[in-house]
Amino acid sequence: MALAVMGVLLKNRREQAPEVQEVLTKYGDLILARSGVHDPARDRGLIALMVEGGEEEVDALAQELEDVTGVDVSTAFFKAD
């Protein structure tokens, strides 16, 4: 099992939020915690996810989020016990 923190940047929150939400719902069983903030002046958003699951599953979540045009994802994995 992998434990990771994932940062998701939406460059145009209003356009991207529905598709990003669909991906997050699909992988909801991996998400331990979620926090998000938005910058109304620039219409961008930043979501922080704490996730746990197989490394392949976490990578698949990141890839599906990055497949949304204008979304950037950074993932930091913690060493397993």
N, C-alpha and C positions, 0 to 999 in steps of 0.2 A: 504494500500500500504506500502511496506517495502522499505527502502532506505539502501543500504549496500555498503561496500567496500570489494572486493574479491581479494585475492592474489593467483595467479596460478603459481606454480613452475613446470617447465618441466625439468626433469633430463637428458633427451636426446633429445634436441630440434629438431634435424634433423629428428628423427624417429617419434616424437610425434606431431610435428607442424601441419601436414595435418589433423589429426583426431581432434585435439583441435580446429582448424579453422572451421571445419564442425560444431562442437558443438556451437561455438561462433556465427556462421552464423544462426543456428537454433534459438538461443535465442537473436538475434540481437535487437529486439524491447525492450528488457529490459536494454540494455547497453547504459548508458548515456555518458561514456567516457572510453577510453582504452589507456593504455600506456604499452610499453614493452621494455625490454632490454635483451641482450644476453651476455653470457660470452663465447667467442669463444675458450678460452683455455680449458674450461671444457665442452663445448657444452651443456650448460644448459641455460634456459631462464626463465625470470620472467615477468609475465603479471599482471598489476594492472587494475582492472575493477571497475567502479562505476556503480551500477545497481539499478534500481527501478522497482518494480512490486509486485505482490502478494508474500507473504512469501513462499508459496508452489512452485511458479515458480522459485524463487531465489534458493531455496533448490534443485529443480530439475536440474537447471543449474550446481550447485556445484557438485551434484551427478554424472551427466553425464561426467563432466570433470574428476572427481576422478576415474571414470570407465576406463579411458585411462591409461594403464599400465605405471607406473613411473611418474604420475602427482599427485601432492599434492595441496590441496586447503584449504585456510583459509578464513573465512567470518566474517566480523564484521557488525552487524546490528545496526542501529541508532534507538533510541526510536521514535515512531510515535508521531505526533503532537496531 
